Amino acid sequence: MAAKIEVARNTVYKAAWLIDQGKANPTLTAMAKLVACHTAVEVVDESFQIHGGYAYFNDYPIERFYRAAKVLELYEGAKEVEKIVIAREILGKY
């Protein structure tokens, strides 16, 4: 899980750095969002499995993390839209 988080973090940092440099790359930004959101859902899902039945209780923060991670996939554009942006750049079609 730590390795996945590090890959997502570095992708986001690179996209943000390019934006700060005035060289925004919409494809990399879409990749960063897609990877970060997917990683968040994967990691929280795996954590959910580790917690077992306790993960469903409001007493543990993992329940809230799971809801928040799923919302990330929909907020600011669905993952399918991000995939279309990336595919258009790779295939050279606009």
N, C-alpha and C positions, 0 to 999 in steps of 0.2 A: 504494500500500500504506500509506503514511504517513497519508493522509486517512482510509482505512478504520479504521486503528488509533485515530486521534484521535476519530472518531465513537463507536467502541466504548468507548473510555476515558471519554468524557464521559457516556455512558449509564450506565456502571457507577458513576461518581462521583456522579451524581444519585441513583441508587437507594440508594447507601451513605449519602449525606447525609440523605436522607429517613429512613432507618432510624436514624441518629444523632439526628435530631430527634424521634424517637418517632412518626413518621408513615409507617411502613412501607407501601409500596404493592406488594402481591404481583404485580400486573400489570407494573409497571415493573421489578421485580426479575426476573421471567420474561423480559421483553424484554431486559434488560441481559445476562442469561446467554446467551440465544439469539444476540444480536448479537455478543457478545464471542467466544463459541465459534465461530460461523460465520466471523467475521473471522479468528480465529486459523488456522482450517483453510484459508481462502482465501489468506491471506498466506503461510503455510508452503508451500502447494501451488505458488503462483507462484514462491516462492524455490526450491523443488525443481526447477521447470522451468528456472530460470536456471542452477542448478548442473549440470544435465544428469545424466550417468551418475555423476558424482562424489557426487551426493546420496545414493546408495545405500550408500556406504562409511561405516563407523563412524568413520573418521578425521575426518569433518566433522560439526559439531554439528547440521546441518540434518536429518540422518537421525533423530536423537533428538527434535528439535523436531516433526517430522512425527508421530511416534508419540504424543508427548504431546498434540498438538493433537487428534488423532482420539479420544483417551481423554476429553478434555474434553466432547465431544459426548454421551457416555454417562454420565459421572459426575454425581451429584446430579440425576438425572432426565433422561430422553431428550429430544431436541429436540421430539419430537412432543407430549410432555406439556406442555412450555413453550408450544407453539402452542395447545394446548387451553385453557390458563389465559388466554392473551391473547385468544383468540376468545370465550371466555365473558364476559369483561369488556366487549369491544367490542359483542357482540350482546346483552348484558344477560341471559344465561341462566346459571342456576346449577343 
